[in-house]
Every structure is written in C-alpha cells, then in structure tokens.
Amino acid sequence: MGLPRADIASCSRDSPDPRPGWGYRQSAGGRVDRRRSAALASRDAGVPKAGAFAGSAVSAVLCAAIHVVAPDGSAAGNRGTDCAGKTMPVGPLRRISMRIGGHLASEPRKRTQKRTQRMGGTSAGSTPAPGISWDAATGSRVGRIVLRVRYAETDRMGIAYNAHYLTWFEIGRTEFLRSLGTPYREVEERGYELPLVEAALRLRRPVAYDDEITVETRVDEIRSRTVRFAYRILSSGAMVADGSTLHACKPASEARSVTLPGWLRERVAEAFQAP
C-alpha cells in the first residue's frame, strides 16, 4: 500500500489483550487474530507472507488515521496502549474522526435531536405558547391558548367531565396573566394571593377525547379588592362553554381581603389598553 516497512513494523505490533485468560491478540481494528504469532515470526525472518503483509499494512493505515480528542482538544476517557505500544485513550470518547482512504467519517448524527425536529420540536407534555389580541367588541385584550381533551378528562359517557372546565379556565387565566407580564408566581413571591371566591360556568355542547379546544380569556372587571375574568371555550369554531371567575386579593400570611397593590392593578389594567 505504499507504506515504508519500518512504519508497518512499528504499527503492527499489538499489545496483549487486557482481558485475563485470553490467549489471542487484537489488531488495530479490534479483531482477534489467531495467526499473529506466525505473522510476526515470518516478518522477523524476512519472509513477507501475503496475508500477514496486507494485514499489517491495513493496521498501519488505521494507526495513522484514528485521532481521539475531546471537544477542547485534550485526550478523553480511560487510557490504554495503542498498536505501537504508546499510551492512548480507550474509554468513553467525546469525538472520533477517522480518515480512511481519503474519506472522512465524522461523529454520528444526534438522532434524538433529529427525531425531535421531525416531531415539531415540542414534547407531548409541553403547553403551547398562548396568543393575545385586541377585541374591539369588548374593548379589551383576549388571550387564546389551544389544548386537547385528554383521555383522563372524560367520564363514563365519553365526554369531558364538567369539573375540568374550571381547570381549563385556570390554564387560560394563568397564561393570560403571564402574557400581561405578571406571572402568578410573581404575585405570590411578592406576598399576595388571588383566591377564587366565585365561579360561573355554562355548558353549551360536549367535547370528547382528543378534541381540540381553544380557551379565550379576558379581564372583565377590576375593583378595589377583586378582579373578574371572563372565559369562552370553543371547538371547531363552535361555542362549547363560557363562564367567569371572581378573585379577591389577600396577603399570603392573612385570611382577609385587601386593596389590590398599585403594581398589580397597573399590570392587570393593561388588558384594557389597545396594543
């Protein structure tokens, strides 16, 4: 293969197999060679057997072609000996580049990332990002979020159980507040809570498992101590349910309502400002 005999000799000398009880040696490609002793004897005697010479030449190419490095350029993994008796990393590898016969085989593709991209880049349990728009009819901003009816949310009749509508209201309300720049977690971290004190729900038509629903949320009314949210749930363009919830403002450490703090009132009042 055009390689000097000295290079072939230096690269074809395999180290003993590290596994105890094994009487064979491994070539540079990781294959067990039972004829190693005969090949070495023939080489030392100056008789280049065709099979041994070809195997040594291939080993030399592999020895000269494999480079094992970490992303920062340093060695990675456990250490052992290469076919020339030098120390080299043989444990978990960060990146392997192999050039054989002028062809480059780079590191394997990240199949998990490719599969995620084919699926849309979103896991099944994640919540879609809500949209918010201006509704001229009500003079307020409206938040919209798309959900699907889960199997666990249906009852024996095969339709969505009524209690889950309030859960969908909560999801819409929470994401709507987030869109206004006021995540409910921030409200609690600043020492306030907005407990539910009144709820209204009207069911117009049923939805079944895997039906897609859109939850619309808006601020209906702001008073000194309370905030009322209004909701609509639609599926395939038809009204499924509507309702409202009333929330009082109270300190986290007390069981009494208080006036809405100025910063919270201002944030919620932005729902009545056209973008």
Backbone as numpy.savetxt, mean C-alpha at the origin, in Angstrom:
# Nx Ny Nz CAx CAy CAz Cx Cy Cz
36.58 -19.67 -25.12 35.75 -18.45 -25.12 36.61 -17.19 -25.12
37.88 -17.33 -25.41 38.74 -16.16 -25.52 39.28 -15.67 -24.21
39.22 -16.46 -23.13 39.71 -16.02 -21.84 41.09 -16.60 -21.59
42.03 -15.84 -21.00 43.36 -16.37 -20.67 43.24 -17.57 -19.74
44.18 -18.54 -19.89 44.14 -19.73 -19.05 44.33 -19.40 -17.59
45.10 -18.34 -17.29 45.32 -17.96 -15.88 44.02 -17.52 -15.24
43.18 -16.77 -16.00 41.90 -16.33 -15.44 40.98 -17.50 -15.21
41.02 -18.45 -16.18 40.16 -19.62 -16.03 40.55 -20.42 -14.79
41.85 -20.56 -14.59 42.31 -21.35 -13.45 41.94 -20.70 -12.14
42.03 -19.34 -12.08 41.76 -18.66 -10.80 40.28 -18.67 -10.48
39.42 -18.62 -11.51 37.99 -18.55 -11.25 37.33 -19.91 -11.12
37.96 -20.97 -11.60 37.31 -22.27 -11.58 37.58 -23.04 -10.31
38.38 -22.51 -9.41 38.69 -23.22 -8.18 37.57 -22.97 -7.18
36.74 -23.96 -6.97 35.57 -23.80 -6.09 35.94 -24.02 -4.65
35.22 -23.34 -3.77 35.41 -23.55 -2.33 34.60 -24.75 -1.90
34.98 -25.43 -0.79 34.21 -26.58 -0.32 32.79 -26.18 0.01
31.85 -27.08 -0.21 30.47 -26.81 0.11 30.34 -26.63 1.62
29.70 -25.52 2.08 29.63 -25.27 3.53 28.73 -26.24 4.28
27.93 -27.03 3.58 27.03 -27.94 4.27 27.78 -29.18 4.70
27.77 -29.54 5.97 28.53 -30.70 6.46 27.94 -31.99 5.92
28.84 -32.97 5.67 28.39 -34.27 5.23 28.24 -34.39 3.73
28.53 -33.32 2.98 28.41 -33.36 1.53 29.81 -33.51 0.93
29.93 -34.39 -0.03 31.23 -34.66 -0.62 31.44 -34.01 -1.96
30.53 -33.16 -2.38 30.66 -32.53 -3.68 31.05 -31.08 -3.52
31.43 -30.48 -4.64 31.73 -29.05 -4.67 30.71 -28.37 -5.60
30.52 -27.07 -5.38 29.58 -26.32 -6.19 30.31 -25.42 -7.16
29.80 -25.33 -8.39 30.36 -24.41 -9.37 29.86 -23.02 -9.11
30.32 -22.03 -9.91 29.91 -20.64 -9.71 28.43 -20.46 -9.93
27.80 -21.29 -10.78 26.37 -21.17 -11.02 25.53 -21.86 -9.99
26.14 -22.47 -8.94 25.39 -23.11 -7.88 25.07 -24.57 -8.15
25.62 -25.18 -9.24 25.32 -26.58 -9.55 26.37 -27.50 -8.93
25.94 -28.67 -8.50 26.85 -29.64 -7.91 27.58 -30.38 -9.02
28.91 -30.36 -8.99 29.71 -30.97 -10.03 30.43 -32.19 -9.44
30.00 -33.40 -9.81 30.61 -34.61 -9.28 31.96 -34.91 -9.94
32.23 -34.30 -11.09 33.46 -34.57 -11.81 34.54 -33.55 -11.52
34.38 -32.80 -10.42 35.29 -31.71 -10.13 36.72 -32.21 -9.95
36.88 -33.29 -9.20 38.23 -33.80 -8.92 38.93 -34.21 -10.20
38.19 -34.89 -11.09 38.78 -35.32 -12.35 39.16 -34.13 -13.22
38.32 -33.12 -13.23 38.59 -31.94 -14.05 39.83 -31.21 -13.54
39.93 -31.06 -12.22 41.10 -30.38 -11.66 42.37 -31.17 -11.93
42.29 -32.48 -11.83 43.47 -33.30 -12.10 43.90 -33.17 -13.56
42.94 -33.15 -14.46 43.27 -33.01 -15.87 43.88 -31.65 -16.16
43.35 -30.63 -15.52 43.89 -29.28 -15.74 45.32 -29.17 -15.26
45.59 -29.70 -14.02 46.95 -29.63 -13.48 47.94 -30.42 -14.32
47.45 -31.50 -14.97 48.34 -32.32 -15.79 48.52 -31.73 -17.18
47.82 -30.61 -17.46 47.96 -29.98 -18.76 47.13 -30.62 -19.84
46.14 -31.46 -19.48 45.27 -32.11 -20.46 43.92 -31.42 -20.41
43.67 -30.48 -21.30 42.40 -29.75 -21.26 41.26 -30.57 -21.82
40.53 -31.31 -20.94 39.38 -32.07 -21.41 38.31 -31.09 -21.88
37.60 -31.46 -22.94 36.65 -30.53 -23.55 35.57 -30.10 -22.57
35.00 -31.07 -21.85 33.93 -30.71 -20.92 34.43 -29.87 -19.78
35.58 -30.22 -19.21 36.11 -29.48 -18.09 36.51 -28.08 -18.50
37.14 -27.96 -19.71 37.57 -26.64 -20.17 36.37 -25.73 -20.41
35.31 -26.26 -21.02 34.11 -25.45 -21.26 33.45 -25.04 -19.96
33.38 -25.99 -18.99 32.77 -25.65 -17.70 33.58 -24.59 -16.98
34.92 -24.66 -17.06 35.75 -23.66 -16.40 35.58 -22.30 -17.05
35.45 -22.29 -18.38 35.29 -21.01 -19.07 33.98 -20.34 -18.69
32.90 -21.14 -18.61 31.62 -20.57 -18.19 31.72 -20.05 -16.78
32.38 -20.79 -15.88 32.56 -20.33 -14.51 33.31 -19.02 -14.48
34.32 -18.87 -15.36 35.08 -17.63 -15.38 34.22 -16.47 -15.78
33.35 -16.67 -16.77 32.46 -15.59 -17.21 31.53 -15.17 -16.09
30.96 -16.18 -15.39 30.05 -15.86 -14.29 30.77 -15.14 -13.17
32.01 -15.59 -12.86 32.76 -14.94 -11.78 33.04 -13.49 -12.11
33.32 -13.20 -13.38 33.65 -11.83 -13.76 32.41 -10.99 -13.95
31.23 -11.61 -14.03 30.05 -10.86 -14.40 29.14 -10.52 -13.25
29.20 -11.23 -12.11 28.24 -11.03 -11.02 28.76 -9.96 -10.07
27.93 -8.95 -9.83 28.28 -7.88 -8.90 27.17 -7.76 -7.89
27.48 -7.87 -6.63 26.48 -7.81 -5.57 26.74 -6.58 -4.73
25.81 -5.63 -4.76 25.98 -4.38 -4.04 24.66 -4.00 -3.40
24.73 -3.16 -2.37 23.55 -2.60 -1.73 23.21 -1.30 -2.45
22.01 -0.73 -2.18 21.63 0.53 -2.83 22.63 1.65 -2.61
23.33 1.65 -1.47 24.30 2.71 -1.21 25.68 2.38 -1.75
25.83 1.24 -2.46 27.10 0.87 -3.04 27.94 -0.03 -2.17
27.51 -0.32 -0.95 28.28 -1.17 -0.05 27.83 -2.61 -0.17
28.63 -3.54 0.41 28.27 -4.96 0.37 27.09 -5.20 1.27
26.28 -6.23 0.91 25.09 -6.52 1.70 25.01 -8.00 1.99
24.39 -8.37 3.11 24.12 -9.76 3.42 25.25 -10.44 4.18
25.11 -11.77 4.39 26.14 -12.54 5.06 27.34 -12.71 4.14
28.42 -13.21 4.66 29.63 -13.31 3.86 30.07 -14.77 3.74
30.71 -15.09 2.58 31.21 -16.42 2.32 32.41 -16.31 1.43
32.68 -17.29 0.58 33.81 -17.25 -0.33 33.33 -17.44 -1.74
33.93 -16.73 -2.70 33.56 -16.89 -4.08 34.40 -18.00 -4.70
34.29 -18.17 -6.05 34.98 -19.27 -6.69 36.48 -19.06 -6.73
36.96 -17.84 -6.49 38.40 -17.59 -6.46 38.94 -17.59 -5.06
38.12 -17.91 -4.06 38.57 -17.97 -2.68 38.51 -16.64 -1.97
37.93 -15.59 -2.63 37.84 -14.29 -2.00 36.52 -14.16 -1.25
36.52 -13.25 -0.27 35.31 -13.06 0.52 34.28 -12.28 -0.29
33.03 -12.72 -0.24 31.96 -12.02 -0.96 30.65 -12.22 -0.19
29.68 -11.32 -0.33 28.39 -11.48 0.33 27.55 -12.53 -0.35
26.94 -13.41 0.46 26.11 -14.47 -0.11 24.74 -14.54 0.56
24.43 -13.60 1.44 23.16 -13.63 2.14 22.08 -12.88 1.38
21.08 -12.29 2.08 20.03 -11.53 1.41 20.63 -10.40 0.60
20.25 -10.28 -0.64 20.85 -9.30 -1.54 19.89 -8.14 -1.77
20.46 -6.96 -1.82 19.66 -5.78 -2.09 19.47 -5.57 -3.59
20.48 -5.82 -4.37 20.36 -5.64 -5.80 21.37 -6.54 -6.50
20.97 -7.23 -7.53 21.87 -8.10 -8.27 21.86 -7.66 -9.73
23.02 -7.35 -10.26 23.13 -7.02 -11.67 24.02 -8.07 -12.30
23.56 -8.72 -13.34 24.32 -9.80 -13.97 24.42 -9.51 -15.46
25.64 -9.45 -15.96 25.86 -9.24 -17.38 26.49 -10.51 -17.95
25.77 -11.19 -18.80 26.25 -12.43 -19.40 26.13 -12.28 -20.92
27.25 -12.40 -21.62 27.23 -12.32 -23.07 26.75 -10.98 -23.58
26.95 -9.90 -22.81 26.57 -8.57 -23.26 25.14 -8.20 -22.94
24.34 -9.09 -22.29 22.95 -8.81 -21.96 22.85 -8.53 -20.46
22.09 -7.53 -20.12 21.96 -7.12 -18.72 20.63 -7.58 -18.19
20.64 -8.30 -17.07 19.41 -8.70 -16.38 19.37 -7.96 -15.07
18.53 -6.97 -14.94 18.47 -6.14 -13.74 17.59 -6.81 -12.71
17.35 -6.12 -11.58 16.59 -6.70 -10.49 15.16 -6.98 -10.92
14.49 -7.98 -10.31 13.13 -8.33 -10.70 12.17 -7.17 -10.49
11.12 -7.16 -11.29 10.10 -6.12 -11.14 9.35 -6.30 -9.83
8.87 -5.21 -9.32 8.11 -5.26 -8.08 6.67 -5.62 -8.44
6.37 -6.93 -8.32 5.08 -7.40 -8.77 3.93 -6.83 -7.96
4.17 -6.64 -6.66 3.10 -6.11 -5.81 2.69 -4.72 -6.27
3.68 -3.88 -6.60 3.36 -2.53 -7.05 2.63 -2.57 -8.38
3.07 -3.44 -9.32 2.41 -3.55 -10.60 0.97 -4.01 -10.43
0.77 -5.00 -9.53 -0.58 -5.50 -9.31 -1.47 -4.42 -8.72
-0.93 -3.61 -7.81 -1.71 -2.53 -7.21 -2.10 -1.51 -8.26
-1.18 -1.19 -9.20 -1.50 -0.24 -10.24 -2.59 -0.76 -11.15
-2.56 -2.09 -11.45 -3.59 -2.65 -12.30 -4.95 -2.60 -11.62
-4.97 -2.67 -10.29 -6.24 -2.64 -9.55 -6.70 -1.23 -9.28
-5.98 -0.24 -9.76 -6.41 1.14 -9.55 -5.64 1.85 -8.48
-4.70 1.18 -7.83 -3.85 1.82 -6.84 -4.51 2.05 -5.50
-5.68 1.45 -5.27 -6.38 1.66 -4.01 -6.76 0.31 -3.43
-6.47 0.12 -2.17 -6.85 -1.13 -1.53 -8.34 -1.18 -1.30
-8.85 -2.41 -1.10 -10.29 -2.59 -1.00 -10.88 -1.92 0.23
-10.10 -1.76 1.32 -10.65 -1.21 2.55 -10.53 0.28 2.69
-9.94 0.97 1.71 -9.74 2.40 1.83 -11.00 3.17 1.51
-11.10 4.42 2.01 -12.25 5.28 1.78 -11.96 6.23 0.64
-12.82 6.32 -0.39 -12.57 7.23 -1.50 -12.55 8.67 -1.04
-11.78 9.50 -1.74 -11.70 10.91 -1.40 -13.04 11.59 -1.71
-13.59 12.39 -0.77 -14.88 13.03 -1.01 -14.74 14.22 -1.94
-15.85 14.57 -2.61 -15.89 15.76 -3.43 -16.78 16.80 -2.77
-16.54 18.08 -3.04 -17.32 19.14 -2.44 -17.62 20.17 -3.53
-18.85 20.65 -3.57 -19.28 21.59 -4.59 -20.28 22.56 -4.00
-20.59 23.61 -4.78 -21.52 24.63 -4.33 -22.91 24.32 -4.87
-23.91 24.35 -3.97 -25.30 24.11 -4.34 -26.06 25.42 -4.26
-26.41 25.97 -5.43 -27.09 27.27 -5.44 -28.49 27.17 -4.84
-29.13 26.02 -4.93 -30.50 25.88 -4.42 -30.55 26.04 -2.91
-29.57 25.52 -2.20 -29.54 25.62 -0.73 -28.61 26.73 -0.25
-27.81 27.29 -1.13 -26.87 28.34 -0.74 -25.78 27.84 0.20
-25.29 26.63 -0.05 -24.25 26.06 0.82 -23.41 25.07 0.02
-22.29 24.71 0.60 -21.45 23.69 0.00 -22.01 22.30 0.34
-21.83 21.39 -0.57 -22.32 20.02 -0.40 -21.16 19.07 -0.62
-20.96 18.18 0.36 -19.93 17.16 0.23 -20.53 15.87 -0.26
-19.83 15.20 -1.15 -20.32 13.94 -1.71 -19.24 12.86 -1.56
-19.65 11.69 -1.12 -18.74 10.57 -1.00 -19.46 9.31 -1.48
-18.77 8.47 -2.23 -19.36 7.26 -2.81 -18.96 6.05 -1.98
-19.95 5.24 -1.63 -19.74 4.02 -0.85 -20.44 2.86 -1.54
-20.18 1.65 -1.04 -20.90 0.47 -1.51 -21.48 -0.27 -0.31
-22.66 -0.82 -0.49 -23.31 -1.58 0.58 -22.56 -2.88 0.77
-22.07 -3.11 1.99 -21.36 -4.35 2.30 -22.34 -5.46 2.66
-21.87 -6.68 2.52 -22.73 -7.82 2.85 -23.15 -7.77 4.32
-22.23 -7.34 5.20 -22.53 -7.28 6.64 -23.57 -6.21 6.98
-23.86 -5.32 6.03 -24.81 -4.25 6.29 -26.23 -4.60 5.84
-26.43 -5.82 5.34 -27.76 -6.24 4.91 -28.42 -7.11 5.98
-29.74 -7.19 5.92 -30.48 -7.99 6.90 -31.02 -9.25 6.24
-31.91 -9.94 6.92 -32.45 -11.22 6.41 -33.25 -11.03 5.13
-33.78 -9.85 4.93 -34.55 -9.58 3.71 -33.67 -9.25 2.52
-32.34 -9.16 2.76 -31.42 -8.91 1.67 -31.22 -7.45 1.33
-31.74 -6.55 2.17 -31.57 -5.12 1.93 -30.78 -4.51 3.09
-30.30 -3.28 2.90 -29.50 -2.62 3.93 -30.33 -2.40 5.19
-29.75 -2.77 6.33 -30.44 -2.61 7.61 -30.51 -1.13 7.96
-31.65 -0.72 8.54 -31.91 0.72 8.73 -30.89 1.43 9.61
-30.31 0.73 10.59 -29.36 1.39 11.50 -28.10 1.85 10.77
-27.78 1.21 9.65 -26.55 1.57 8.95 -26.67 2.90 8.22
-27.87 3.39 8.02 -28.03 4.70 7.39 -27.43 5.80 8.26
-27.57 5.66 9.57 -26.96 6.64 10.47 -25.43 6.55 10.42
-24.91 5.33 10.21 -23.46 5.19 10.05 -23.01 5.89 8.78
-23.77 5.76 7.71 -23.41 6.45 6.46 -23.51 7.96 6.63
-24.48 8.41 7.43 -24.54 9.84 7.75 -23.25 10.28 8.45
-22.80 9.48 9.38 -21.58 9.82 10.13 -20.36 9.90 9.20
-20.26 8.95 8.28 -19.14 8.97 7.34 -19.18 10.24 6.51
-20.35 10.56 6.00 -20.48 11.79 5.21 -20.16 13.04 6.01
-20.64 13.10 7.26 -20.38 14.27 8.11 -18.90 14.40 8.42
-18.26 13.29 8.77 -16.84 13.33 9.12 -15.99 13.80 7.95
-16.24 13.27 6.75 -15.46 13.66 5.58 -15.78 15.08 5.14
-17.01 15.52 5.36 -17.38 16.90 5.01 -16.64 17.89 5.91
-16.57 17.61 7.20 -15.81 18.47 8.10 -14.33 18.50 7.72
-13.81 17.35 7.32 -12.41 17.29 6.90 -12.19 18.17 5.66
-13.16 18.15 4.74 -13.04 18.97 3.54 -13.07 20.46 3.86
-13.73 20.81 4.96 -13.76 22.22 5.40 -12.51 22.61 6.16
-11.58 21.68 6.35 -10.35 21.97 7.07 -10.45 21.76 8.56
-11.51 21.04 9.01 -11.69 20.79 10.44 -11.94 19.31 10.69
-10.91 18.48 10.68 -11.13 17.07 11.03 -11.67 16.96 12.45
-12.59 16.02 12.66 -13.19 15.90 13.99 -12.14 15.56 15.05
-11.07 14.89 14.66 -10.00 14.61 15.62 -9.40 15.91 16.16
-9.28 16.91 15.30 -8.75 18.20 15.75 -9.69 18.84 16.77
-11.01 18.69 16.55 -11.98 19.25 17.51 -11.77 18.62 18.89
-11.58 17.30 18.93 -11.37 16.63 20.21 -10.03 16.99 20.82
-9.00 17.09 19.96 -7.67 17.44 20.49 -7.65 18.84 21.10
-8.55 19.70 20.66 -8.61 21.05 21.22 -9.60 21.15 22.38
-10.07 19.98 22.86 -10.84 19.95 24.10 -12.34 20.03 23.96
-12.90 19.77 22.76 -14.35 19.86 22.57 -14.88 18.58 21.93
-16.20 18.38 22.10 -16.88 17.25 21.49 -18.20 17.73 20.91
-18.71 16.99 19.91 -19.99 17.32 19.28 -20.92 16.12 19.36
-21.47 15.82 20.54 -22.33 14.65 20.69 -23.65 14.82 19.93
-24.19 13.68 19.49 -25.47 13.67 18.79 -26.60 13.81 19.81
-27.51 14.75 19.57 -28.64 14.96 20.48 -29.98 14.76 19.79
-29.97 14.68 18.45 -31.22 14.48 17.72 -30.89 13.93 16.34
-31.71 12.99 15.86 -31.50 12.40 14.54 -32.86 12.17 13.88
-32.92 12.44 12.58 -34.13 12.21 11.79 -33.74 11.43 10.55
-34.54 10.41 10.19 -34.23 9.56 9.05 -35.53 9.16 8.36
-35.55 9.31 7.05 -36.70 8.87 6.26 -36.19 7.97 5.14
-36.66 6.72 5.13 -36.26 5.74 4.12 -37.26 5.77 2.97
-36.75 5.94 1.75 -37.61 6.09 0.58 -37.63 4.84 -0.30
-36.48 4.19 -0.46 -36.42 2.96 -1.23 -35.23 2.14 -0.74
-35.29 0.81 -0.81 -34.20 -0.02 -0.27 -33.01 -0.10 -1.22
-31.87 -0.42 -0.64 -30.68 -0.75 -1.41 -30.18 -2.11 -0.94
-29.55 -2.85 -1.84 -29.11 -4.21 -1.56 -27.59 -4.29 -1.57
-27.10 -5.49 -1.30 -25.66 -5.73 -1.25 -24.97 -5.31 -2.56
-23.84 -4.63 -2.41 -22.98 -4.19 -3.50 -23.56 -3.04 -4.31
-24.71 -2.50 -3.91 -25.22 -1.30 -4.57 -24.32 -0.12 -4.25
-24.10 0.73 -5.24 -23.30 1.93 -5.02 -24.21 3.06 -4.55
-23.79 3.73 -3.49 -24.59 4.84 -2.95 -23.71 6.08 -2.84
-24.35 7.23 -2.97 -23.68 8.52 -2.81 -24.29 9.26 -1.63
-23.45 9.61 -0.67 -23.91 10.32 0.53 -23.59 11.80 0.36
-24.64 12.62 0.37 -24.48 14.08 0.27 -24.68 14.69 1.65
-23.78 15.58 2.04 -23.82 16.20 3.37 -23.66 17.71 3.23
-24.41 18.45 4.02 -24.27 19.90 4.07 -24.61 20.40 5.46
-24.17 21.61 5.78 -24.54 22.25 7.05 -25.89 22.93 6.85
-26.85 22.57 7.67 -28.20 23.12 7.53 -28.42 24.34 8.42
-27.79 24.33 9.61 -28.06 25.43 10.55 -26.94 25.51 11.60
-26.57 26.72 11.95 -25.60 26.94 13.02 -26.23 27.87 14.06
-26.27 27.41 15.29 -26.74 28.24 16.40 -25.61 28.44 17.39
-25.92 29.09 18.49 -24.86 29.42 19.45 -24.21 28.18 20.05
-25.00 27.13 20.28 -24.47 25.93 20.93 -24.61 24.65 20.10
-25.26 24.71 18.96 -25.52 23.50 18.18 -25.23 23.72 16.69
-25.03 22.59 16.01 -24.86 22.57 14.55 -25.74 21.45 14.00
-26.52 21.76 12.96 -27.37 20.75 12.33 -26.83 20.45 10.93
-26.71 19.13 10.64 -26.29 18.68 9.32 -27.47 18.02 8.62
-27.56 18.20 7.31 -28.60 17.58 6.50 -27.94 16.60 5.52
-28.64 15.49 5.21 -28.08 14.43 4.39 -29.07 13.95 3.34
-28.51 13.48 2.25 -29.28 12.75 1.24 -28.42 11.58 0.77
-29.08 10.43 0.60 -28.41 9.25 0.07 -29.08 8.87 -1.24
-28.29 8.75 -2.30 -28.79 8.43 -3.62 -28.13 7.17 -4.15
-28.87 6.47 -5.02 -28.34 5.28 -5.68 -28.92 5.22 -7.08
-28.06 5.17 -8.08 -28.48 5.16 -9.49 -29.33 6.39 -9.80
-29.01 7.51 -9.18 -29.71 8.76 -9.45 -31.02 8.92 -8.71
-31.47 7.91 -7.97 -32.74 7.98 -7.25 -32.49 8.20 -5.76
-33.41 8.91 -5.12 -33.31 9.16 -3.69 -33.57 7.88 -2.91
-32.63 7.54 -2.03 -32.77 6.35 -1.19 -33.24 6.74 0.21
-32.65 7.80 0.76 -33.01 8.24 2.11 -32.55 9.66 2.30
-33.14 10.34 3.25 -32.68 11.66 3.65 -32.91 11.82 5.14
-32.26 12.82 5.73 -32.40 13.02 7.16 -31.49 14.12 7.65
-31.37 14.21 8.96 -30.55 15.25 9.57 -30.09 14.79 10.94
-29.04 15.43 11.44 -28.56 15.18 12.81 -28.24 16.52 13.46
-28.54 16.62 14.75 -28.26 17.83 15.52 -27.18 17.51 16.54
-26.15 18.35 16.60 -25.00 18.11 17.48 -24.78 19.32 18.38
-24.65 19.04 19.68 -24.35 20.09 20.65 -22.84 20.18 20.83
-22.40 21.30 21.35 -20.98 21.49 21.65 -20.78 21.43 23.16
-19.81 20.63 23.59 -19.52 20.50 25.01 -18.03 20.32 25.23
-17.53 20.74 26.41 -16.13 20.44 26.74 -15.94 18.94 26.92
-14.77 18.46 26.60 -14.50 17.04 26.70 -14.56 16.54 28.13
-14.30 17.40 29.10 -14.24 16.99 30.50 -15.51 17.31 31.28
-16.54 17.84 30.60 -17.77 18.23 31.30 -18.99 17.71 30.55
-20.09 17.54 31.27 -21.33 17.03 30.69 -22.36 18.14 30.55
-21.97 19.26 29.97 -22.88 20.38 29.75 -22.52 21.05 28.43
-23.52 21.59 27.76 -23.28 22.25 26.49 -22.71 23.65 26.71
-21.91 24.09 25.78 -21.30 25.42 25.83 -21.41 26.07 24.46
-21.10 27.33 24.42 -21.12 28.06 23.15 -20.00 27.56 22.24
-20.32 27.47 20.96 -19.30 27.05 20.00 -18.09 27.98 20.06
-16.88 27.46 20.17 -15.71 28.33 20.16 -15.60 29.07 18.82
-14.99 30.25 18.87 -14.92 31.08 17.67 -14.27 30.39 16.48
-13.17 29.67 16.70 -12.47 29.04 15.59 -13.31 27.96 14.93
-14.12 27.22 15.74 -14.96 26.16 15.19 -16.14 26.76 14.43
-16.73 27.81 14.96 -17.84 28.45 14.27 -17.40 28.99 12.91
-16.23 29.59 12.87 -15.73 30.15 11.62 -15.49 29.06 10.57
-14.93 27.96 11.02 -14.66 26.86 10.08 -15.96 26.30 9.52
-16.94 26.04 10.39 -18.20 25.46 9.93 -18.97 26.45 9.06
-18.88 27.74 9.39 -19.59 28.77 8.63 -19.07 28.91 7.20
-17.87 28.39 6.93 -17.34 28.42 5.57 -18.20 27.60 4.62
-19.04 26.71 5.15 -19.92 25.92 4.31 -20.95 26.79 3.60
-21.20 27.99 4.11 -22.17 28.90 3.48 -21.49 29.92 2.58
-20.19 29.81 2.40 -19.46 30.73 1.53 -19.19 30.06 0.21
-19.55 30.73 -0.86 -19.31 30.18 -2.20 -17.81 30.13 -2.48
-17.32 29.06 -3.08 -15.88 28.96 -3.36 -15.44 29.96 -4.43
